[in-house]
Structures are given as C-alpha cells and as structure tokens.
Amino acid sequence: MKKSAKPMGANSAVSVRLPARTLKTRDGIFEIDLNLNGAALRWRVRPSETLLDALRRNGWRGAKRGCDTGECGSCTVIIDGRPMLSCLLPAVAAHGRDITTIEGLGGTSNPHPIQQAFAETGAVQCGFCIPGMILSAKSLLDENTDPSPRQIRHALDGNLCRCTGYVKQIEAVSLAAQRIRRGSPAGSRKRRAAASSGRT
C-alpha cells in the first residue's frame, strides 16, 4: 500500500498553520512556504524537483533516497498528519503544508518514544529504512495508541527492510505504544529497574 493512500491521524508535532499565499514563480522557479518541523520556511524549488530533492538540498537528509519509485518507503515524511512518499511528491505540492521529518522527532539526548523503543529492541540494523519506518509508526500511534500487531504490520507495510524479518520493528512499535499510553518514553524501563532494586 502506498503511503499517500493511507488515512492517518493528526500529527502531534508542533504545527504552525501558514497564512494563505498565492504560489509565485520567478524565472521559472517556484517560491513555496511550508512548515517544516515546526519552523515556517520559504524555499525556491524547480518545477521538476521532488520534495525529497528539496529536503535533501536544504540539509534535511533524514529522508533517504532508495528506489525513487515509491516502493521502498525510505523517503517517508509526515505531511498534514499522514505518511507520504517524498520521492513521488512534487516539491511545489508542499506549499502551505505541515511537514515532519525524522529530524523533527527527537535526538540522541531526547529521543521520541518510538526512536527509544527501536534502539532498545534491536530493531535498527543498517538504519537506512528506519527514518521512514519510524515516521510511519508515529502516524499510526498519533491516531491509535493501542494498535494490534495486525494494525502495526499494516502501518509498516510500505516500508521495506532488507536486514530483518520485521519482528523487531513490530515489537518496537508495540513497546512505544505501551510507553505512550503510560505517558513516559522510558517509564516501563524505570519501573523494572526500581522493582529489581527493591524500590517502588
């Protein structure tokens, strides 16, 4: 299933709705306004440029170039709350949209619960597919914090991984969902540590 066809829930990242502005061109180049990871930006893009091209050209390299045909999911980003394939989307179509890339979720010092769960369960191998997979998982958990294994598999369906059999990724999303429901990215880990040391 293609990401662009998935009806997902609202994005929980900081969202700033941009004021409406007519799309402008100058010397054959479009000027687009977009909200990227909570920041209002204005970019100049070529008519033939994909959103993946524009993201990577402007330094946002978390979206990976894999197949360029919409088959692998490595280029997945969240647009207006839905996972979409940036290699298929013209950059000009990002005008006025809210976009989240993997860089907008968290870093090594403050990882998102999904990122933390992927690291802890060993779901990351070479890592190439992981940004797209995490964003697909985030879109699912934004709408449903208690998904079944079948729903998790469906959400990750368009993300190909050549390193694993997807078991660890499904386990990671389940763990992240559990922690999100409890309101703490590492709550269950802390509780286990406290129990093992005799503290409550």
HUPEPE-V730203 format. One record per residue. N is the residue number from 0. RES is the residue in one letter. SS is DSSP state (helix for helix, strand for strand, loop for the rest). PSI is psi in degrees with one decimal (* if undefined). Layout:
# HUPEPE-V730203
N,RES,SS,PSI + N,RES,SS,PSI
This chain:
# HUPEPE-V730203
0,M,loop,133.9 + 1,K,loop,143.0 + 2,K,helix,-37.6 + 3,S,helix,-14.6 + 4,A,helix,-1.3 + 5,K,loop,122.3 + 6,P,loop,99.3 + 7,M,loop,173.7 + 8,G,loop,-178.4 + 9,A,loop,144.9 + 10,N,loop,132.1 + 11,S,loop,-3.4 + 12,A,loop,161.6 + 13,V,loop,128.2 + 14,S,loop,125.0 + 15,V,loop,112.6 + 16,R,loop,122.8 + 17,L,loop,146.9 + 18,P,loop,148.1 + 19,A,loop,133.2 + 20,R,loop,133.5 + 21,T,loop,135.7 + 22,L,loop,129.4 + 23,K,strand,150.2 + 24,T,strand,149.3 + 25,R,strand,120.6 + 26,D,loop,38.6 + 27,G,loop,5.8 + 28,I,strand,134.3 + 29,F,strand,143.7 + 30,E,strand,119.8 + 31,I,strand,145.3 + 32,D,strand,134.9 + 33,L,strand,156.8 + 34,N,strand,107.3 + 35,L,strand,114.3 + 36,N,loop,38.5 + 37,G,loop,-2.4 + 38,A,strand,131.8 + 39,A,strand,122.7 + 40,L,strand,156.7 + 41,R,strand,123.5 + 42,W,strand,153.2 + 43,R,strand,124.8 + 44,V,strand,150.1 + 45,R,strand,151.4 + 46,P,loop,-32.3 + 47,S,loop,-2.0 + 48,E,loop,135.9 + 49,T,strand,163.9 + 50,L,helix,-37.4 + 51,L,helix,-45.6 + 52,D,helix,-47.6 + 53,A,helix,-41.5 + 54,L,helix,-50.4 + 55,R,helix,-35.5 + 56,R,helix,-30.6 + 57,N,loop,13.8 + 58,G,loop,1.5 + 59,W,loop,89.0 + 60,R,loop,9.8 + 61,G,loop,-32.4 + 62,A,loop,121.5 + 63,K,loop,147.6 + 64,R,loop,111.9 + 65,G,loop,-88.3 + 66,C,loop,-25.9 + 67,D,loop,16.0 + 68,T,loop,7.0 + 69,G,loop,21.3 + 70,E,loop,-25.3 + 71,C,loop,-23.8 + 72,G,loop,0.4 + 73,S,loop,-21.2 + 74,C,loop,9.7 + 75,T,strand,134.4 + 76,V,strand,166.9 + 77,I,strand,125.2 + 78,I,strand,118.6 + 79,D,loop,40.8 + 80,G,loop,-2.4 + 81,R,strand,141.2 + 82,P,strand,130.3 + 83,M,strand,157.0 + 84,L,strand,109.4 + 85,S,loop,-16.3 + 86,C,loop,-17.0 + 87,L,loop,-14.0 + 88,L,loop,123.2 + 89,P,strand,138.4 + 90,A,helix,-34.0 + 91,V,helix,-24.8 + 92,A,helix,-10.4 + 93,A,helix,-4.2 + 94,H,loop,124.5 + 95,G,loop,13.6 + 96,R,loop,157.6 + 97,D,strand,122.7 + 98,I,strand,135.0 + 99,T,strand,127.4 + 100,T,loop,175.2 + 101,I,helix,-29.0 + 102,E,helix,-20.8 + 103,G,helix,-2.4 + 104,L,loop,-47.3 + 105,G,loop,167.7 + 106,G,loop,-168.7 + 107,T,loop,-31.2 + 108,S,loop,-21.2 + 109,N,loop,67.7 + 110,P,loop,151.4 + 111,H,loop,151.0 + 112,P,helix,-34.2 + 113,I,helix,-43.0 + 114,Q,helix,-43.6 + 115,Q,helix,-44.1 + 116,A,helix,-39.3 + 117,F,helix,-40.6 + 118,A,helix,-43.2 + 119,E,helix,-32.1 + 120,T,helix,-2.8 + 121,G,loop,27.1 + 122,A,loop,-9.8 + 123,V,loop,120.9 + 124,Q,loop,-98.2 + 125,C,loop,-25.8 + 126,G,loop,-8.7 + 127,F,loop,-40.2 + 128,C,loop,-11.4 + 129,I,helix,-41.3 + 130,P,helix,-46.7 + 131,G,helix,-38.1 + 132,M,helix,-41.3 + 133,I,helix,-39.9 + 134,L,helix,-36.6 + 135,S,helix,-41.1 + 136,A,helix,-39.6 + 137,K,helix,-42.1 + 138,S,helix,-38.8 + 139,L,helix,-49.7 + 140,L,helix,-21.6 + 141,D,helix,-30.7 + 142,E,helix,-33.4 + 143,N,loop,106.3 + 144,T,loop,3.5 + 145,D,loop,60.9 + 146,P,loop,151.6 + 147,S,loop,161.9 + 148,P,helix,-36.2 + 149,R,helix,-42.0 + 150,Q,helix,-36.2 + 151,I,helix,-45.8 + 152,R,helix,-39.9 + 153,H,helix,-42.4 + 154,A,helix,-33.9 + 155,L,loop,3.1 + 156,D,loop,-37.9 + 157,G,loop,4.6 + 158,N,loop,112.9 + 159,L,loop,137.7 + 160,C,loop,123.4 + 161,R,loop,-1.1 + 162,C,loop,-25.0 + 163,T,loop,178.6 + 164,G,loop,15.5 + 165,Y,loop,-5.2 + 166,V,helix,-46.1 + 167,K,helix,-35.8 + 168,Q,helix,-41.1 + 169,I,helix,-40.6 + 170,E,helix,-40.1 + 171,A,helix,-42.7 + 172,V,helix,-38.9 + 173,S,helix,-43.2 + 174,L,helix,-43.5 + 175,A,helix,-40.8 + 176,A,helix,-43.0 + 177,Q,helix,-44.0 + 178,R,helix,-36.6 + 179,I,helix,-40.4 + 180,R,helix,-35.3 + 181,R,helix,-8.4 + 182,G,loop,12.0 + 183,S,loop,127.4 + 184,P,loop,-27.5 + 185,A,loop,24.9 + 186,G,helix,-44.1 + 187,S,helix,-34.1 + 188,R,helix,-41.9 + 189,K,helix,-38.8 + 190,R,helix,-38.1 + 191,R,helix,-40.6 + 192,A,helix,-41.2 + 193,A,helix,-42.1 + 194,A,helix,-39.7 + 195,S,helix,-23.7 + 196,S,loop,1.8 + 197,G,loop,3.2 + 198,R,loop,158.0 + 199,T,loop,*
